[in-house]
């Protein structure tokens, strides 16, 4: 009997444990992830990018805009800060007239936390000559300047309780310098105890060899989708499926949770063809909605995927609107779509199905052994009793 009870008890414990760990509900609801070093716990991030192109984050406008953002069920905000270098070959990184002040960044972090939203701090660097940051070549002098820049924000993040730090953004021309970036990571880790990521451009995220040093894989996901100016959601899902399947196979080789550190679509006809681009095409609010819907449908339930940061929510609470062709979802139909999706609780297996199968098989074998042992003992006991009975009867 004691073996049967032990087996039943074990089964109940395993089922209870699986029911507690078989979904990421708690994680998708924003469970804390600033744990002791080495105890990183990924969380699903219902995110939005937030940026200011003026000198500071204006307190009145920014605070109201973020309050409205919270009503969309967004629970993570990527606060984007831009410093500059004179041209794409310069080696000195510095704040410019349109870089927000440190005090305004601290204020906006505090306000996000008060509203119940977590913060990913995303410091970025742009050349002032109009070249894309992805063309900045790596050099010893540049990496030294970059280390000073990102270490400053690592100290800042530690001081002001930032929940996730993005240590770089779209440096496609130099993020193949593994040794240099490992040194950057070490400097950040020495100053900041929270999780870190890097925002790789969609064109070369699979070529980076130092993902193992980070907590999340970050992708700025401006993947081109169809060649159509008015695609259906189904068309867009089919296009996304090819990119997602490639990402799925690659993710298995790095075994890291993936987030889209930036993704967005303009409310403009044909934007799905070149999501990173600016064109003179007319307003198309429905295409923006369709692109968001297809993206949510494609990635929401993939077990390795941990969230979106849409580009972008502006500091002006009245931004956007039905005549706007820009990226912001504010005051457009897509804002309601975001609210609905972000109101959902994501419940997907915490572990691959193979793990469940292995646990169930092991449990079944254990139970079988326990029950078999019990029944064998009972059979032998009954046989001895019958033998004694036969002996007495024959006597």
C-alpha positions in Angstrom: 0.0 0.0 0.0 2.8 2.4 0.8 4.2 2.1 -2.7 0.8 2.9 -4.2 0.4 6.0 -2.0 4.0 7.1 -2.9 3.3 6.8 -6.6 0.0 8.6 -6.4 1.6 11.3 -4.4 4.4 11.8 -6.9 1.9 12.0 -9.8 -0.1 14.6 -8.0 3.0 16.6 -7.2 4.2 16.4 -10.8 0.8 17.5 -12.1 0.7 20.4 -9.7 4.2 21.4 -10.7 3.4 21.2 -14.4 0.3 23.3 -13.9 2.3 26.0 -12.2 5.1 26.0 -14.8 3.4 25.0 -18.0 2.4 28.6 -18.9 4.0 32.0 -18.9 1.0 33.8 -17.6 2.8 35.3 -14.7 5.8 36.2 -16.9 3.6 37.9 -19.5 2.0 40.0 -16.8 5.3 41.7 -16.0 6.8 39.7 -13.2 10.0 41.3 -11.8 13.1 40.2 -13.7 15.8 42.3 -11.8 17.1 39.3 -9.9 20.5 38.5 -8.5 23.1 38.0 -11.2 22.9 34.6 -12.8 19.2 34.3 -12.0 17.7 36.0 -15.1 14.1 35.3 -15.7 12.7 36.4 -19.1 9.3 38.2 -19.2 6.9 38.9 -22.1 7.0 42.6 -23.0 4.0 44.4 -24.3 6.1 47.3 -25.4 6.2 50.7 -27.2 9.0 52.9 -28.1 9.0 56.5 -26.7 11.2 59.2 -28.0 11.7 63.0 -27.9 13.4 64.9 -30.6 13.5 68.2 -28.7 16.0 69.2 -26.0 14.1 67.6 -23.2 11.1 65.3 -22.5 8.5 68.0 -21.9 7.0 67.0 -18.5 3.4 68.1 -19.1 3.0 66.7 -22.6 5.1 63.6 -22.0 3.4 62.7 -18.8 -0.1 63.0 -20.4 1.1 61.1 -23.5 2.4 58.2 -21.3 -0.8 58.2 -19.3 -2.7 57.6 -22.5 -0.2 55.0 -23.6 -0.8 53.0 -20.4 -4.5 52.9 -21.4 -3.5 50.7 -24.4 -2.4 48.0 -21.9 1.2 48.6 -22.8 3.4 47.5 -19.8 6.9 48.2 -21.1 8.3 51.4 -22.6 11.6 51.7 -24.6 12.9 55.2 -23.7 15.0 56.2 -26.7 17.9 58.6 -26.2 20.0 59.9 -29.1 23.6 61.2 -28.8 25.6 62.0 -31.9 29.0 61.9 -33.7 30.0 64.5 -36.2 30.0 62.1 -39.2 29.9 58.4 -39.7 33.7 58.1 -39.4 34.1 60.2 -36.3 35.3 58.6 -33.1 33.8 61.1 -30.5 30.3 60.5 -29.3 28.6 63.4 -27.5 25.1 64.8 -26.6 23.6 67.3 -29.1 21.1 70.1 -28.8 18.2 67.7 -29.4 19.5 65.1 -26.8 17.2 65.0 -23.7 18.8 66.1 -20.5 19.7 63.4 -17.9 17.2 64.9 -15.4 14.4 64.6 -17.9 15.2 61.0 -18.7 15.2 60.3 -14.9 11.9 62.0 -14.6 10.3 60.0 -17.4 11.6 56.7 -16.0 10.0 57.6 -12.7 6.7 58.5 -14.3 6.6 55.2 -16.3 7.2 53.3 -13.1 4.4 55.3 -11.3 2.1 54.4 -14.2 2.9 50.7 -13.7 5.1 50.3 -16.8 8.6 48.9 -16.9 11.4 50.6 -18.8 13.9 49.5 -21.4 16.5 52.2 -21.8 17.7 52.4 -25.4 20.6 54.8 -25.9 21.3 55.3 -29.6 24.0 57.1 -31.7 23.5 58.9 -35.0 26.0 60.5 -37.3 25.2 64.2 -37.9 26.1 63.9 -41.6 22.9 62.0 -42.4 24.5 58.6 -42.8 22.8 55.6 -41.1 24.4 54.4 -37.8 24.7 51.0 -39.4 27.6 52.3 -41.5 29.8 53.4 -38.6 33.0 51.4 -38.8 34.5 49.9 -35.7 37.9 51.2 -34.5 39.8 51.1 -31.3 39.2 54.9 -30.8 35.5 54.6 -31.6 34.9 51.6 -29.3 36.6 53.5 -26.5 34.3 56.5 -27.0 31.4 54.1 -27.2 32.4 52.4 -24.0 32.4 55.7 -22.2 29.0 56.5 -23.7 27.3 53.2 -22.8 29.0 52.9 -19.4 27.5 56.2 -18.5 24.0 55.0 -19.3 24.7 51.7 -17.5 25.5 53.6 -14.3 22.5 55.8 -14.9 20.3 52.7 -15.4 21.5 51.1 -12.2 20.9 54.3 -10.2 17.3 54.9 -11.6 16.1 51.3 -11.6 15.9 50.7 -15.3 14.4 47.2 -15.9 16.2 46.4 -19.1 19.2 48.0 -20.9 19.8 47.9 -24.6 23.5 48.3 -25.0 23.6 49.1 -28.7 21.5 49.7 -31.8 21.9 48.7 -35.4 25.7 48.9 -35.7 25.7 46.5 -38.6 29.2 47.6 -39.8 30.9 46.7 -36.5 28.8 44.3 -34.5 30.8 41.5 -36.1 33.8 42.5 -33.9 33.1 40.0 -31.2 36.0 40.8 -29.0 35.2 44.5 -28.9 31.6 43.9 -28.1 32.4 41.4 -25.4 34.5 44.1 -23.8 31.5 46.5 -24.0 29.3 43.9 -22.4 31.8 43.3 -19.6 31.9 47.0 -18.8 28.1 47.2 -18.7 27.8 44.1 -16.5 30.3 45.7 -14.0 27.9 48.6 -13.6 24.4 47.4 -14.2 22.9 44.3 -12.6 19.7 44.1 -14.7 19.2 42.2 -17.9 20.7 43.5 -21.2 20.0 43.2 -24.9 21.3 44.5 -28.2 19.1 45.8 -31.0 20.5 44.1 -34.2 19.3 45.2 -37.6 17.0 42.6 -39.3 19.6 42.1 -42.1 22.4 40.6 -40.0 21.1 39.4 -36.6 22.0 35.8 -37.4 25.7 36.8 -38.1 26.3 38.1 -34.6 28.5 35.7 -32.5 28.2 37.2 -29.0 24.5 36.7 -28.3 25.6 34.3 -25.6 26.8 37.2 -23.5 23.3 38.8 -23.4 20.0 38.0 -21.8 17.7 38.7 -24.8 18.3 38.6 -28.5 17.0 42.0 -29.8 16.0 42.5 -33.4 14.9 45.8 -35.1 12.4 43.9 -37.2 11.8 46.0 -40.3 11.5 42.9 -42.5 10.0 43.5 -46.0 6.8 41.6 -46.4 4.9 41.6 -49.8 5.3 43.4 -53.1 1.7 44.6 -52.9 0.4 48.0 -52.0 -2.9 46.7 -50.5 -2.2 43.2 -49.0 -4.6 41.3 -47.0 -3.8 40.1 -43.4 -3.5 36.6 -44.9 -1.0 37.8 -47.5 1.0 39.5 -44.7 0.9 36.4 -42.5 2.2 34.2 -45.3 5.1 36.7 -45.9 5.9 36.9 -42.2 5.8 33.1 -41.9 8.9 32.7 -44.0 10.9 35.1 -41.9 9.5 33.6 -38.7 10.4 30.1 -39.6 13.9 31.1 -40.4 14.1 32.9 -37.1 12.6 29.8 -35.4 15.4 27.5 -36.7 18.1 30.0 -35.9 16.8 30.7 -32.4 17.3 27.0 -31.5 21.0 27.5 -32.1 21.4 30.3 -29.6 18.7 29.3 -27.1 17.9 32.9 -26.1 14.5 34.6 -25.7 13.9 37.0 -28.6 12.3 40.5 -28.5 11.7 42.9 -31.3 13.5 45.9 -29.9 12.0 48.0 -32.6 9.3 47.3 -35.2 6.8 49.6 -36.9 4.7 50.5 -39.9 3.7 53.8 -41.3 0.0 54.4 -42.0 0.9 54.7 -45.7 0.0 52.7 -48.8 2.7 50.1 -49.6 4.6 50.5 -46.3 4.8 46.7 -45.8 7.2 46.6 -48.8 9.8 48.8 -47.2 8.8 49.2 -43.5 12.0 51.2 -42.8 11.4 53.7 -45.6 9.7 57.0 -46.2 7.7 57.5 -49.4 5.2 59.9 -50.9 2.4 57.3 -51.0 -1.0 58.3 -49.7 -2.4 57.6 -46.2 -3.5 54.0 -45.7 -4.8 53.4 -42.2 -5.9 49.9 -43.0 -2.5 48.7 -44.2 -1.0 49.8 -40.9 -3.8 47.8 -39.1 -3.2 44.8 -41.3 0.6 44.8 -40.7 0.2 45.0 -37.0 -2.5 42.2 -37.0 -0.3 39.9 -39.1 2.7 40.5 -36.9 0.7 39.8 -33.7 -0.8 36.6 -35.2 2.6 35.4 -36.3 4.6 35.8 -33.1 2.3 36.0 -30.1 2.3 32.3 -29.3 5.8 31.4 -30.4 7.5 30.0 -27.2 10.8 31.7 -27.8 9.3 35.1 -28.5 9.1 37.7 -25.7 7.7 40.9 -27.0 7.4 43.9 -29.3 8.5 47.5 -29.1 6.4 49.4 -31.7 7.9 52.5 -33.3 6.8 54.9 -31.9 4.6 56.8 -29.4 5.2 60.5 -29.5 5.5 62.9 -26.5 2.6 64.9 -28.0 -0.6 63.3 -26.8 -2.4 64.7 -29.8 0.0 63.2 -32.4 -1.0 61.0 -35.3 -4.6 61.1 -36.4 -6.4 59.9 -39.5 -4.5 62.2 -41.9 -1.0 61.2 -40.6 1.2 59.0 -42.7 3.8 58.5 -39.9 4.7 55.5 -37.7 2.8 56.5 -34.6 -0.3 54.5 -33.8 -1.7 57.4 -31.8 -5.3 58.4 -32.5 -5.5 55.9 -35.4 -7.5 52.7 -35.8 -4.4 50.6 -35.0 -4.4 52.0 -31.4 -7.5 50.0 -30.6 -5.9 46.9 -32.1 -2.9 47.3 -29.8 -5.2 47.8 -26.9 -7.0 44.6 -27.6 -4.0 42.4 -28.2 -2.1 43.8 -25.2 -5.2 43.1 -23.1 -4.8 39.4 -23.8 -2.9 37.1 -21.4 -0.4 34.9 -23.3 -0.5 31.3 -22.2 1.9 29.0 -23.9 4.0 26.1 -22.7 6.9 27.1 -20.5 8.8 24.0 -21.8 8.8 22.3 -25.2 6.4 19.5 -25.7 9.3 17.0 -25.7 10.0 17.9 -22.0 6.4 17.2 -21.1 6.5 13.8 -22.9 9.7 12.9 -21.2 8.3 13.8 -17.7 5.1 11.9 -18.4 7.0 8.8 -19.6 9.3 8.8 -16.6 6.3 9.2 -14.3 4.5 6.4 -16.0 7.5 4.1 -15.7 8.0 4.9 -12.0 4.3 4.3 -11.3 4.4 1.1 -13.2 7.4 -0.1 -11.2 5.8 0.8 -7.9 2.5 -0.8 -8.8 4.2 -3.9 -10.3 6.2 -4.4 -7.1 3.1 -4.1 -5.0 1.2 -6.6 -7.1 4.1 -9.0 -7.2 4.3 -9.0 -3.4 0.6 -9.6 -3.1 0.7 -12.4 -5.7 3.5 -14.1 -3.8 1.8 -13.7 -0.5 -1.5 -15.1 -1.9 0.5 -18.0 -3.4 2.0 -18.8 0.0 -1.4 -18.7 1.6 -2.9 -21.1 -1.0 0.1 -23.4 -0.6 -0.3 -23.6 3.1 -4.1 -24.2 2.6 -3.4 -27.0 0.2 -0.9 -28.6 2.6 -3.5 -28.6 5.4 -6.2 -29.9 3.1 -4.0 -32.8 1.9 -3.1 -33.6 5.5 
